[in-house]
Amino acid sequence: MKDNIIASKTYNFAISIVNLSKALVSKNEYVLSRQILKSGTSIGANVEEAIGGISKKDFRAKISISYKEARETYYWLRILKDTHYITTEEFDVLENELSSILKILFKIIESSKE
């Protein structure tokens, strides 16, 4: 199967989020851990659904959901940084990955409208 950049990026990001969630649980932080786990892994899950979409409309809808989940994940990352559950350095790494994903998803949404 041909390598899909957004599928690969979102999968790798999900792995990072799962590891972050495990670290948060080890610090007895369960609520924020669950929130970021849900939104951060949903990005790639919706990309996978989009790839398997049965129509262009279905594809766009799932990619749009991925974009929204990525925005939500960004919100939770900021909360985690500003409440000192993660360091600025940890935030920067994840934020850079997420920023790249957001840009790609936005481009896909824009180009799929044409």
All heavy atoms as an XYZ file, in Angstrom:
917
protein
N       0.832     -1.172      0.000
C       0.000      0.000      0.000
C       0.887      1.249      0.000
O       1.908      1.282      0.663
C      -0.912     -0.006      1.233
C      -1.929      1.082      1.178
S      -3.073      1.301      2.593
C      -3.361     -0.282      3.242
N       0.468      2.260     -0.736
C       1.221      3.504     -0.828
C       1.209      4.239      0.520
O       0.195      4.284      1.207
C       0.588      4.381     -1.917
C       1.346      5.646     -2.197
C       0.660      6.445     -3.285
C       1.341      7.787     -3.406
N       0.575      8.703     -4.232
N       2.364      4.815      0.886
C       2.472      5.540      2.141
C       1.645      6.818      2.072
O       1.722      7.574      1.104
C       3.948      5.868      2.420
C       4.162      6.408      3.820
O       3.471      5.933      4.737
O       5.015      7.288      3.981
N       0.835      7.049      3.075
C      -0.008      8.229      3.159
C       0.554      9.106      4.283
O       0.531      8.705      5.454
C      -1.453      7.796      3.455
C      -2.414      8.955      3.491
O      -2.169      9.956      4.148
N      -3.517      8.800      2.791
N       1.036     10.275      3.921
C       1.727     11.139      4.881
C       0.841     11.498      6.068
O       1.262     11.380      7.218
C       2.269     12.406      4.188
C       3.403     12.033      3.244
C       2.751     13.423      5.218
C       3.881     13.153      2.362
N      -0.391     11.926      5.825
C      -1.250     12.340      6.939
C      -1.625     11.142      7.807
O      -1.692     11.259      9.034
C      -2.494     13.136      6.465
C      -3.193     13.804      7.660
C      -3.459     12.275      5.675
C      -2.386     14.816      8.418
N      -1.823      9.982      7.200
C      -2.124      8.783      7.997
C      -0.928      8.414      8.876
O      -1.091      8.097     10.056
C      -2.507      7.619      7.079
N       0.270      8.502      8.317
C       1.479      8.197      9.092
C       1.694      9.200     10.216
O       1.997      8.825     11.348
C       2.710      8.197      8.182
O       2.629      7.167      7.249
N       1.542     10.481      9.893
C       1.756     11.527     10.907
C       0.748     11.409     12.052
O       1.110     11.537     13.217
C       1.668     12.917     10.278
C       2.915     13.332      9.531
C       2.757     14.769      9.052
C       4.035     15.320      8.516
N       5.033     15.612      9.539
N      -0.515     11.169     11.709
C      -1.531     11.093     12.761
C      -1.382      9.816     13.581
O      -1.649      9.825     14.790
C      -2.954     11.205     12.195
O      -3.165     10.210     11.188
C      -3.195     12.593     11.599
N      -0.928      8.740     12.961
C      -0.683      7.501     13.701
C       0.465      7.710     14.701
O       0.345      7.364     15.882
C      -0.355      6.355     12.737
C      -0.087      5.053     13.447
C      -1.132      4.221     13.816
C       1.205      4.668     13.772
C      -0.893      3.040     14.495
C       1.453      3.480     14.446
C       0.396      2.672     14.802
O       0.638      1.504     15.481
N       1.559      8.275     14.229
C       2.705      8.526     15.108
C       2.350      9.506     16.227
O       2.788      9.354     17.370
C       3.901      9.033     14.311
C       4.482      7.956     13.417
O       4.385      6.772     13.717
N       5.063      8.362     12.315
N       1.533     10.500     15.892
C       1.092     11.451     16.915
C       0.238     10.737     17.967
O       0.375     10.986     19.165
C       0.306     12.605     16.279
C      -0.093     13.663     17.259
C       0.834     14.561     17.757
C      -1.407     13.758     17.692
C       0.474     15.533     18.680
C      -1.778     14.726     18.611
C      -0.844     15.628     19.106
N      -0.629      9.836     17.519
C      -1.471      9.078     18.454
C      -0.612      8.265     19.419
O      -0.922      8.181     20.615
C      -2.440      8.172     17.691
N       0.468      7.676     18.913
C       1.384      6.928     19.786
C       1.962      7.866     20.855
O       2.021      7.510     22.039
C       2.524      6.278     18.963
C       1.976      5.271     17.959
C       3.577      5.646     19.880
C       1.254      4.101     18.544
N       2.363      9.064     20.448
C       2.887     10.049     21.409
C       1.837     10.410     22.451
O       2.149     10.554     23.637
C       3.339     11.318     20.688
O       4.400     11.050     19.808
N       0.599     10.538     22.019
C      -0.492     10.896     22.932
C      -0.785      9.759     23.908
O      -1.041      9.996     25.091
C      -1.751     11.315     22.132
C      -1.511     12.646     21.413
C      -2.985     11.385     23.033
C      -1.213     13.834     22.321
N      -0.746      8.524     23.429
C      -0.954      7.372     24.319
C       0.135      7.366     25.398
O      -0.153      7.173     26.588
C      -0.980      6.047     23.534
C      -0.899      4.843     24.470
C      -2.233      5.968     22.661
N       1.362      7.598     24.989
C       2.465      7.640     25.961
C       2.306      8.800     26.943
O       2.584      8.646     28.133
C       3.809      7.699     25.245
C       4.139      6.392     24.565
O       3.743      5.318     25.018
N       4.844      6.462     23.450
N       1.868      9.943     26.453
C       1.601     11.086     27.333
C       0.501     10.731     28.332
O       0.618     11.013     29.529
C       1.205     12.320     26.511
C       0.702     13.526     27.301
C       1.747     14.026     28.288
C       0.260     14.630     26.366
N      -0.544     10.118     27.850
C      -1.655      9.729     28.711
C      -1.195      8.779     29.815
O      -1.581      8.933     30.988
C      -2.769      9.091     27.883
O      -3.820      8.673     28.705
N      -0.357      7.813     29.457
C       0.178      6.886     30.460
C       0.997      7.633     31.509
O       0.905      7.335     32.700
C       1.028      5.800     29.794
C       0.203      4.809     28.990
C       0.951      3.571     28.549
C       2.188      3.789     27.766
N       2.765      2.569     27.174
N       1.775      8.606     31.070
C       2.584      9.396     32.009
C       1.685     10.216     32.935
O       1.975     10.339     34.135
C       3.539     10.307     31.246
N       0.608     10.754     32.403
C      -0.312     11.539     33.224
C      -1.001     10.660     34.269
O      -1.156     11.058     35.422
C      -1.357     12.239     32.353
C      -0.834     13.366     31.467
C      -1.900     13.792     30.471
C      -0.371     14.545     32.312
N      -1.393      9.470     33.864
C      -2.033      8.536     34.797
C      -1.064      8.170     35.919
O      -1.459      8.057     37.082
C      -2.563      7.286     34.053
C      -2.938      6.175     35.020
C      -3.752      7.660     33.173
N       0.209      8.031     35.580
C       1.190      7.707     36.622
C       1.351      8.850     37.625
O       1.831      8.649     38.732
C       2.543      7.339     35.995
O       3.206      8.485     35.523
N       0.920     10.062     37.219
C       0.932     11.219     38.121
C      -0.440     11.405     38.782
O      -0.717     12.449     39.368
C       1.285     12.495     37.354
C       2.673     12.512     36.762
C       2.884     13.784     35.951
C       4.243     13.769     35.277
N       4.446     14.956     34.431
N      -1.298     10.392     38.630
C      -2.669     10.413     39.161
C      -3.539     11.501     38.554
O      -4.437     12.020     39.207
C      -2.670     10.517     40.692
C      -2.062      9.289     41.325
O      -2.323      8.168     40.891
N      -1.251      9.497     42.346
N      -3.278     11.854     37.305
C      -4.130     12.811     36.587
C      -4.951     12.008     35.575
O      -4.441     11.597     34.537
C      -3.310     13.885     35.878
C      -4.136     14.817     35.006
C      -5.462     15.231     35.609
O      -5.487     15.867     36.677
O      -6.500     14.888     35.018
N      -6.222     11.792     35.907
C      -7.065     10.920     35.093
C      -7.989     11.678     34.141
O      -8.205     11.231     33.027
C      -7.895      9.997     35.997
C      -7.031      9.142     36.890
C      -6.854      9.451     38.230
C      -6.356      8.044     36.368
C      -6.036      8.678     39.039
C      -5.534      7.267     37.175
C      -5.383      7.589     38.507
O      -4.571      6.831     39.299
N      -8.506     12.809     34.563
C      -9.485     13.526     33.742
C      -8.823     14.120     32.496
O      -9.261     13.874     31.370
C     -10.204     14.620     34.563
C     -11.129     15.447     33.675
C     -10.977     13.985     35.713
N      -7.762     14.885     32.683
C      -7.077     15.477     31.535
C      -6.435     14.391     30.668
O      -6.408     14.511     29.439
C      -6.032     16.490     31.996
C      -6.574     17.745     32.678
C      -5.434     18.593     33.224
C      -7.441     18.545     31.727
N      -5.954     13.341     31.315
C      -5.375     12.224     30.577
C      -6.390     11.626     29.618
O      -6.093     11.351     28.454
C      -4.888     11.146     31.551
O      -4.545      9.977     30.855
N      -7.585     11.425     30.099
C      -8.658     10.839     29.270
C      -9.054     11.788     28.139
O      -9.265     11.365     27.012
C      -9.858     10.524     30.162
C     -10.980      9.860     29.459
C     -10.747      8.371     29.355
N     -11.909      7.759     28.739
C     -11.838      6.925     27.731
N     -10.685      6.555     27.252
N     -12.914      6.435     27.196
N      -9.140     13.081     28.448
C      -9.533     14.065     27.427
C      -8.532     14.089     26.272
O      -8.914     14.041     25.106
C      -9.642     15.465     28.050
C     -10.787     15.646     28.992
C     -12.130     15.574     28.295
O     -13.018     14.877     28.754
N     -12.291     16.287     27.223
N      -7.252     14.173     26.601
C      -6.245     14.269     25.541
C      -6.108     12.940     24.812
O      -5.855     12.913     23.606
C      -4.893     14.807     26.051
C      -4.024     15.218     24.859
C      -4.156     13.801     26.897
C      -3.374     16.526     25.000
N      -6.308     11.846     25.515
C      -6.256     10.540     24.875
C      -7.368     10.404     23.833
O      -7.114      9.951     22.713
C      -6.367      9.421     25.918
C      -6.309      7.990     25.397
C      -4.943      7.699     24.768
C      -6.599      7.010     26.529
N      -8.558     10.822     24.185
C      -9.688     10.707     23.269
C      -9.507     11.590     22.032
O      -9.654     11.127     20.903
C     -10.986     11.055     23.992
C     -11.434      9.979     24.968
C     -12.565     10.421     25.866
C     -13.794     10.813     25.106
N     -14.905     11.187     25.997
N      -9.184     12.863     22.253
C      -9.079     13.770     21.102
C      -7.828     13.494     20.276
O      -7.866     13.516     19.043
C      -9.121     15.231     21.545
O      -7.995     15.575     22.323
N      -6.723     13.194     20.948
C      -5.454     12.998     20.246
C      -5.401     11.744     19.395
O      -4.729     11.712     18.366
N      -6.106     10.693     19.820
C      -6.132      9.462     19.016
C      -7.250      9.489     17.975
O      -7.177      8.793     16.974
C      -6.275      8.208     19.905
O      -7.459      8.315     20.690
C      -5.061      8.047     20.800
N      -8.237     10.315     18.218
C      -9.355     10.437     17.278
C      -8.935     11.079     15.954
O      -9.540     10.815     14.914
C     -10.477     11.250     17.918
O     -11.562     11.372     17.044
N      -7.903     11.895     15.991
C      -7.435     12.560     14.765
C      -7.117     11.512     13.707
O      -7.651     11.543     12.588
C      -6.192     13.432     15.040
C      -6.473     14.480     16.108
C      -5.710     14.099     13.747
C      -5.216     15.132     16.693
N      -6.250     10.574     14.049
C      -5.849      9.538     13.107
C      -6.954      8.559     12.786
O      -7.064      8.072     11.650
N      -7.798      8.252     13.767
C      -8.908      7.326     13.519
C      -9.841      7.897     12.450
O     -10.291      7.174     11.550
C      -9.670      7.062     14.812
N     -10.092      9.195     12.511
C     -10.955      9.820     11.512
C     -10.269      9.946     10.153
O     -10.926      9.862      9.120
C     -11.464     11.168     12.012
C     -12.623     10.992     12.951
O     -13.716     10.622     12.543
N     -12.380     11.212     14.221
N      -8.956     10.113     10.154
C      -8.221     10.100      8.882
C      -8.374      8.727      8.230
O      -8.639      8.619      7.028
C      -6.730     10.460      9.084
C      -5.907     10.099      7.851
C      -6.577     11.938      9.405
N      -8.225      7.668      9.016
C      -8.391      6.313      8.481
C      -9.800      6.110      7.921
O      -9.966      5.504      6.867
C      -8.095      5.263      9.558
C      -6.633      5.102      9.857
C      -5.816      4.565      8.693
O      -6.334      3.763      7.883
O      -4.648      4.951      8.582
N     -10.799      6.614      8.633
C     -12.167      6.512      8.136
C     -12.334      7.298      6.840
O     -13.026      6.852      5.928
C     -13.162      7.005      9.185
C     -13.367      6.034     10.321
C     -14.520      6.441     11.217
O     -15.611      6.736     10.692
O     -14.313      6.461     12.436
N     -11.695      8.458      6.763
C     -11.777      9.270      5.544
C     -11.169      8.529      4.361
O     -11.734      8.529      3.262
C     -11.067     10.607      5.754
N     -10.031      7.888      4.593
C      -9.371      7.136      3.521
C     -10.292      6.046      2.984
O     -10.342      5.780      1.791
C      -8.027      6.551      4.018
C      -7.031      7.687      4.267
C      -7.463      5.535      3.028
C      -5.789      7.278      5.035
N     -11.061      5.461      3.873
C     -11.999      4.412      3.462
C     -13.378      4.935      3.118
O     -14.312      4.148      2.937
N     -13.517      6.249      3.016
C     -14.819      6.857      2.734
C     -15.410      6.391      1.414
O     -14.684      6.107      0.456
N     -16.717      6.332      1.380
C     -17.398      5.837      0.178
C     -17.755      6.948     -0.802
O     -18.164      6.668     -1.920
C     -18.651      5.027      0.548
C     -19.599      5.868      1.405
C     -18.264      3.750      1.277
C     -20.932      5.193      1.686
N     -17.588      8.186     -0.377
C     -17.877      9.306     -1.268
C     -16.972     10.484     -0.906
O     -16.364     10.501      0.165
C     -19.343      9.733     -1.146
O     -19.586     10.303      0.127
N     -16.912     11.451     -1.805
C     -16.123     12.654     -1.539
C     -16.696     13.416     -0.342
O     -15.956     13.942      0.476
C     -16.094     13.535     -2.786
C     -15.059     14.620     -2.743
C     -14.887     15.280     -4.091
C     -13.731     16.247     -4.016
N     -13.377     16.788     -5.316
N     -18.023     13.433     -0.238
C     -18.673     14.110      0.887
C     -18.304     13.421      2.206
O     -18.010     14.087      3.200
C     -20.187     14.098      0.685
C     -20.953     14.826      1.744
C     -22.444     14.808      1.457
C     -23.205     15.504      2.570
N     -24.646     15.456      2.357
N     -18.309     12.109      2.214
C     -17.929     11.334      3.396
C     -16.469     11.612      3.758
O     -16.130     11.816      4.921
C     -18.152      9.844      3.128
C     -17.943      8.970      4.347
O     -18.213      9.425      5.472
O     -17.524      7.812      4.165
N     -15.603     11.629      2.745
C     -14.189     11.925      2.946
C     -14.008     13.284      3.616
O     -13.325     13.414      4.622
C     -13.448     11.881      1.601
C     -12.007     12.289      1.698
C     -11.037     11.380      2.082
C     -11.611     13.592      1.401
C      -9.699     11.746      2.178
C     -10.278     13.976      1.488
C      -9.328     13.048      1.879
N     -14.651     14.309      3.049
C     -14.544     15.669      3.595
C     -15.053     15.744      5.026
O     -14.459     16.410      5.874
C     -15.314     16.661      2.729
C     -14.479     17.361      1.705
C     -15.182     18.563      1.098
N     -16.578     18.366      0.760
C     -17.029     17.968     -0.424
N     -16.182     17.708     -1.390
N     -18.312     17.827     -0.640
N     -16.141     15.071      5.296
C     -16.726     15.097      6.643
C     -15.753     14.514      7.664
O     -15.546     15.098      8.743
C     -18.047     14.334      6.664
N     -15.136     13.389      7.346
C     -14.207     12.746      8.289
C     -12.922     13.556      8.447
O     -12.387     13.667      9.555
C     -13.881     11.319      7.847
C     -15.053     10.387      7.934
C     -15.549     10.256      9.356
C     -16.729      9.327      9.450
N     -17.278      9.249     10.789
N     -12.429     14.133      7.369
C     -11.238     14.981      7.464
C     -11.542     16.222      8.293
O     -10.720     16.673      9.094
C     -10.691     15.349      6.065
C     -10.077     14.126      5.380
C      -9.685     16.494      6.134
C      -8.825     13.571      6.036
N     -12.740     16.764      8.154
C     -13.145     17.927      8.950
C     -13.210     17.568     10.426
O     -12.804     18.367     11.284
C     -14.498     18.459      8.478
O     -14.384     18.976      7.173
N     -13.708     16.382     10.741
C     -13.740     15.935     12.132
C     -12.310     15.799     12.659
O     -12.018     16.195     13.791
C     -14.524     14.618     12.278
C     -16.006     14.859     11.995
C     -14.335     14.023     13.676
C     -16.830     13.584     11.844
N     -11.414     15.257     11.841
C     -10.010     15.141     12.244
C      -9.432     16.505     12.587
O      -8.722     16.659     13.588
C      -9.166     14.512     11.125
O      -9.487     13.173     10.959
N      -9.736     17.484     11.754
C      -9.246     18.845     11.990
C      -9.772     19.381     13.324
O      -9.021     19.952     14.119
C      -9.656     19.762     10.831
C      -9.122     21.165     10.967
C      -7.820     21.474     10.589
C      -9.920     22.181     11.493
C      -7.323     22.763     10.728
C      -9.425     23.470     11.640
C      -8.129     23.756     11.251
O      -7.629     25.024     11.400
N     -11.057     19.190     13.570
C     -11.658     19.664     14.821
C     -11.052     18.956     16.033
O     -10.801     19.585     17.066
C     -13.169     19.455     14.790
C     -13.877     20.364     13.810
C     -15.354     20.021     13.746
C     -16.054     20.823     12.677
N     -17.477     20.463     12.579
N     -10.816     17.664     15.916
C     -10.199     16.912     17.011
C      -8.766     17.399     17.259
O      -8.315     17.465     18.403
C     -10.211     15.414     16.722
C     -11.596     14.788     16.707
C     -12.258     14.706     18.068
O     -11.565     14.815     19.101
O     -13.484     14.533     18.111
N      -8.081     17.751     16.194
C      -6.720     18.286     16.333
C      -6.744     19.625     17.065
O      -5.899     19.892     17.921
C      -6.052     18.415     14.966
N      -7.723     20.467     16.736
C      -7.858     21.752     17.434
C      -8.150     21.523     18.914
O      -7.597     22.204     19.778
C      -8.981     22.604     16.814
C      -8.736     23.067     15.404
C      -7.624     24.041     15.253
N      -7.641     25.052     16.295
C      -6.687     25.940     16.501
N      -5.623     25.945     15.724
N      -6.771     26.835     17.461
N      -9.023     20.551     19.209
C      -9.328     20.241     20.610
C      -8.077     19.734     21.336
O      -7.812     20.118     22.485
C     -10.435     19.191     20.706
C     -10.776     18.842     22.141
C     -11.837     17.780     22.293
O     -12.575     17.502     21.325
O     -11.925     17.213     23.392
N      -7.308     18.913     20.669
C      -6.080     18.388     21.264
C      -5.115     19.518     21.589
O      -4.466     19.511     22.642
C      -5.434     17.357     20.322
O      -6.375     16.303     20.090
C      -4.156     16.790     20.908
N      -5.034     20.492     20.709
C      -4.186     21.654     20.954
C      -4.623     22.369     22.241
O      -3.792     22.784     23.052
C      -4.223     22.595     19.751
C      -3.371     23.826     19.912
C      -1.993     23.731     20.093
C      -3.933     25.086     19.892
C      -1.204     24.866     20.256
C      -3.155     26.225     20.051
C      -1.799     26.102     20.233
O      -1.025     27.225     20.397
N      -5.929     22.487     22.425
C      -6.465     23.102     23.643
C      -5.995     22.337     24.887
O      -5.495     22.937     25.839
C      -7.997     23.116     23.575
C      -8.653     23.571     24.855
C      -8.789     24.923     25.142
C      -9.138     22.651     25.784
C      -9.379     25.351     26.321
C      -9.731     23.066     26.962
C      -9.852     24.414     27.224
O     -10.433     24.834     28.397
N      -6.143     21.003     24.874
C      -5.741     20.200     26.041
C      -4.242     20.265     26.282
O      -3.795     20.296     27.427
C      -6.209     18.753     25.899
C      -7.703     18.624     25.909
C      -8.501     18.101     24.924
C      -8.599     19.034     26.951
N      -9.813     18.172     25.291
C      -9.907     18.740     26.527
C      -8.419     19.627     28.198
C     -11.023     19.011     27.311
C      -9.540     19.908     28.986
C     -10.813     19.593     28.536
N      -3.461     20.314     25.210
C      -2.012     20.447     25.379
C      -1.656     21.754     26.076
O      -0.789     21.789     26.951
C      -1.297     20.365     24.029
C      -1.157     18.985     23.411
C      -0.555     19.086     22.013
C      -0.308     18.075     24.300
N      -2.318     22.833     25.706
C      -2.068     24.124     26.351
C      -2.447     24.070     27.823
O      -1.714     24.595     28.676
C      -2.828     25.243     25.633
C      -2.257     25.553     24.263
C      -2.853     26.814     23.644
N      -4.164     27.154     24.135
C      -5.272     27.203     23.390
N      -5.227     26.937     22.111
N      -6.424     27.543     23.919
N      -3.566     23.447     28.123
C      -3.988     23.294     29.524
C      -2.925     22.526     30.304
O      -2.534     22.920     31.411
C      -5.351     22.568     29.622
C      -6.480     23.399     29.042
C      -5.653     22.126     31.060
C      -6.912     24.582     29.867
N      -2.460     21.410     29.724
C      -1.453     20.585     30.407
C      -0.158     21.352     30.641
O       0.470     21.224     31.690
C      -1.189     19.307     29.612
C      -2.326     18.293     29.632
C      -2.093     17.214     28.576
C      -2.485     17.680     31.016
N       0.232     22.159     29.665
C       1.456     22.960     29.835
C       1.263     24.031     30.898
O       2.097     24.187     31.786
C       1.851     23.614     28.508
C       3.091     24.523     28.620
C       3.424     25.231     27.332
C       2.387     26.182     26.896
N       2.580     27.592     27.125
N       0.151     24.732     30.821
C      -0.066     25.854     31.732
C      -0.384     25.418     33.160
O      -0.314     26.241     34.084
C      -1.161     26.778     31.184
C      -0.705     27.493     29.916
O       0.512     27.570     29.667
O      -1.582     27.976     29.166
N      -0.724     24.162     33.357
C      -0.940     23.634     34.715
C       0.252     22.790     35.162
O       0.187     22.122     36.191
C      -2.239     22.806     34.788
O      -2.186     21.762     33.821
C      -3.460     23.687     34.577
N       1.302     22.811     34.360
C       2.584     22.175     34.679
C       2.532     20.648     34.771
O       3.350     20.050     35.451
C       3.181     22.781     35.958
C       3.249     24.274     35.897
N       4.133     24.942     35.091
C       2.492     25.230     36.508
C       3.943     26.243     35.206
N       2.953     26.444     36.053
N       1.577     20.053     34.049
C       1.589     18.587     33.944
C       2.607     18.131     32.904
O       3.096     17.012     32.965
C       0.202     18.040     33.598
C      -0.680     17.907     34.798
C      -1.712     18.809     35.017
C      -0.478     16.889     35.723
C      -2.522     18.688     36.129
C      -1.280     16.771     36.840
C      -2.304     17.670     37.034
O      -3.108     17.561     38.142
N       2.885     19.017     31.923
C       3.960     18.743     30.963
C       4.868     19.964     30.912
O       4.441     21.084     31.199
C       3.440     18.387     29.541
C       2.641     19.537     28.922
C       2.635     17.095     29.569
C       2.217     19.291     27.472
N       6.108     19.716     30.544
C       7.069     20.814     30.455
C       6.865     21.585     29.154
O       6.215     21.094     28.219
C       8.515     20.280     30.484
O       8.732     19.504     29.300
C       8.784     19.445     31.729
N       7.452     22.755     29.115
C       7.407     23.547     27.884
C       8.061     22.778     26.741
O       7.585     22.818     25.604
C       8.097     24.909     28.095
O       7.410     25.598     29.148
C       8.078     25.751     26.836
N       9.131     22.067     27.040
C       9.824     21.286     26.016
C       8.925     20.164     25.479
O       8.863     19.940     24.263
C      11.126     20.700     26.562
C      12.185     21.732     26.904
C      11.948     22.466     28.237
O      11.212     21.934     29.116
O      12.473     23.582     28.376
N       8.237     19.468     26.377
C       7.308     18.416     25.943
C       6.185     19.007     25.098
O       5.805     18.447     24.064
C       6.713     17.683     27.155
C       7.708     16.833     27.908
C       7.181     16.353     29.240
O       6.576     17.155     29.994
O       7.376     15.154     29.531
N       5.670     20.139     25.549
C       4.627     20.834     24.800
C       5.119     21.197     23.400
O       4.418     20.984     22.413
C       4.178     22.101     25.538
C       3.246     22.957     24.732
C       1.895     22.675     24.677
C       3.734     24.050     24.019
C       1.034     23.454     23.914
C       2.886     24.841     23.263
C       1.524     24.545     23.210
N       6.327     21.771     23.323
C       6.862     22.218     22.037
C       6.968     21.079     21.030
O       6.622     21.247     19.854
C       8.226     22.886     22.218
C       8.140     24.244     22.897
O       7.028     24.819     22.976
O       9.191     24.726     23.363
N       7.421     19.923     21.479
C       7.543     18.768     20.579
C       6.172     18.358     20.043
O       5.981     18.190     18.836
C       8.230     17.572     21.295
C       8.119     16.300     20.476
C       9.680     17.903     21.593
N       5.215     18.212     20.954
C       3.875     17.797     20.538
C       3.178     18.876     19.718
O       2.488     18.581     18.745
C       3.038     17.425     21.768
C       3.489     16.165     22.491
C       2.806     16.039     23.837
C       3.241     14.929     21.629
N       3.380     20.112     20.098
C       2.757     21.220     19.372
C       3.302     21.319     17.949
O       2.559     21.601     17.013
C       2.984     22.531     20.139
C       2.082     23.652     19.682
C       2.764     24.651     18.784
O       4.001     24.632     18.697
O       2.050     25.448     18.163
N       4.594     21.069     17.761
C       5.171     21.081     16.415
C       4.573     19.976     15.552
O       4.240     20.210     14.384
C       6.692     20.942     16.474
C       7.375     22.223     16.885
O       6.835     23.306     16.722
N       8.570     22.103     17.435
N       4.440     18.782     16.116
C       3.816     17.680     15.384
C       2.375     18.029     15.019
O       1.937     17.830     13.893
C       3.800     16.404     16.235
C       5.132     15.728     16.422
C       4.986     14.481     17.293
O       4.177     13.590     16.945
O       5.677     14.416     18.331
N       1.661     18.553     16.007
C       0.250     18.872     15.808
C       0.059     20.009     14.811
O      -0.853     19.975     13.985
C      -0.397     19.217     17.148
C      -1.907     19.367     17.152
C      -2.610     18.129     16.600
C      -2.384     19.665     18.569
N       0.924     20.984     14.850
C       0.854     22.102     13.908
C       1.000     21.615     12.468
O       0.268     22.045     11.576
C       1.935     23.127     14.246
O       1.916     24.188     13.338
N       1.921     20.704     12.260
C       2.120     20.119     10.934
C       0.870     19.364     10.484
O       0.431     19.493      9.335
C       3.332     19.186     10.969
O       3.463     18.484      9.771
N       0.291     18.606     11.392
C      -0.929     17.854     11.081
C      -2.068     18.809     10.742
O      -2.793     18.600      9.758
C      -1.301     16.939     12.271
C      -0.305     15.777     12.361
C      -2.737     16.427     12.156
C      -0.384     14.972     13.648
N      -2.235     19.861     11.529
C      -3.300     20.839     11.276
C      -3.153     21.489      9.905
O      -4.142     21.654      9.181
C      -3.316     21.905     12.365
C      -3.983     21.502     13.675
C      -3.594     22.459     14.796
C      -5.495     21.461     13.509
N      -1.942     21.837      9.535
C      -1.712     22.464      8.230
C      -2.080     21.514      7.093
O      -2.728     21.914      6.119
C      -0.255     22.904      8.095
C       0.088     24.108      8.924
C       1.562     24.444      8.844
C       1.904     25.574      9.801
N       3.328     25.813      9.915
N      -1.672     20.265      7.219
C      -1.981     19.280      6.180
C      -3.488     19.049      6.093
O      -4.065     19.035      4.994
C      -1.227     17.959      6.418
C       0.284     18.171      6.272
C      -1.714     16.870      5.467
C       1.124     17.004      6.769
N      -4.129     18.873      7.233
C      -5.577     18.647      7.239
C      -6.318     19.829      6.626
O      -7.254     19.642      5.836
C      -6.081     18.382      8.658
C      -5.703     17.040      9.266
C      -6.090     16.995     10.748
C      -6.353     15.886      8.512
N      -5.894     21.037      6.962
C      -6.539     22.227      6.403
C      -6.390     22.261      4.883
O      -7.345     22.551      4.165
C      -5.975     23.501      7.036
C      -6.727     24.730      6.636
C      -7.939     25.025      7.218
C      -6.218     25.578      5.660
C      -8.655     26.159      6.835
C      -6.920     26.708      5.275
C      -8.145     27.002      5.860
N      -5.191     21.937      4.400
C      -4.962     21.897      2.943
C      -5.853     20.854      2.277
O      -6.391     21.085      1.195
C      -3.498     21.592      2.641
C      -2.582     22.745      2.805
C      -2.172     23.204      1.443
C      -1.055     24.211      1.567
N      -1.230     25.312      0.678
N      -5.983     19.699      2.919
C      -6.828     18.639      2.373
C      -8.280     19.114      2.308
O      -8.958     18.903      1.296
C      -6.711     17.335      3.207
C      -5.314     16.730      3.050
C      -7.773     16.329      2.770
C      -5.016     15.588      4.016
N      -8.740     19.759      3.362
C     -10.125     20.266      3.387
C     -10.323     21.276      2.264
O     -11.301     21.201      1.514
C     -10.459     20.880      4.758
C     -10.531     19.805      5.827
C     -11.778     21.667      4.694
C     -10.530     20.333      7.251
N      -9.385     22.210      2.152
C      -9.500     23.235      1.105
C      -9.471     22.626     -0.296
O     -10.274     22.995     -1.148
C      -8.375     24.270      1.256
C      -8.555     25.176      2.452
C      -9.812     26.019      2.367
O      -9.971     26.760      1.388
O     -10.641     25.907      3.293
N      -8.581     21.693     -0.541
C      -8.453     21.118     -1.880
C      -9.609     20.164     -2.205
O      -9.952     19.984     -3.373
C      -7.122     20.407     -2.056
O      -7.035     19.285     -1.221
N     -10.241     19.604     -1.201
C     -11.346     18.677     -1.473
C     -12.640     19.424     -1.781
O     -13.607     18.843     -2.242
C     -11.566     17.717     -0.304
O     -12.069     18.379      0.824
N     -12.657     20.742     -1.568
C     -13.825     21.553     -1.899
C     -13.913     21.839     -3.395
O     -14.961     22.136     -3.919
C     -13.786     22.877     -1.135
C     -14.058     22.740      0.341
C     -13.984     24.096      1.017
C     -14.210     23.961      2.507
N     -14.061     25.253      3.198
N     -12.770     21.752     -4.058
C     -12.720     22.113     -5.484
C     -13.342     21.049     -6.363
O     -13.464     19.929     -6.076
C     -11.269     22.351     -5.894
C     -10.661     23.513     -5.146
C      -9.155     23.606     -5.303
O      -8.541     22.768     -5.993
O      -8.574     24.526     -4.715
